[in-house]
Amino acid sequence: MTLQTVDGREVFVVDFDVMPELPITWKDNQEALYAQALTDAIQNGVITEPGKYGISLDDPVDHTVTLSYSIYTIKE
C-alpha cells in the first residue's frame, strides 16, 4: 500500500497479481483503516479480481456506519 494523489484525491494504492489472503495486514495505524476497507471490499464483492485499486476513506453518511470508503479501479 502506498499513499498517492490520484486525480487530486489522496488514496492508498494497492496493486496485486493474485487475490490477497484475508484479513489484510498493515504496517502502522495510518494503514489500518485502509487495510480494513480493502478487506471489506474483497469480502463484499466490490473487488473480485486482481488489479490496481485506489482506496479513499469517506466521511460516514450516518452515525451507525463505522467505516465508509470508496474503491477506484486504476487503469494505466
Steps between C-alpha positions, in 0.01 A plus 500: 500500500625844414336835558474692171308787349283382210282752314549745786387255768718328762460125476688192608593310187524122501610284210482122515539219244300245702224558751657556843428282800262647754516678731731761351779602738657843543827656614371789708187670629476723193456193279259322736177655370606456138582134565160454664332668202686274258403191700137613505500573126631151421264326743198687360582451133596858420843371394473162329821476299867594523597844376593851604259684729479826688336508843376824650337545836176696500308675773227263624152592378347428840611415854432126465773458236846438645694482173411674177724474195516519123687260273633612163634277225822649364562439133838595354 
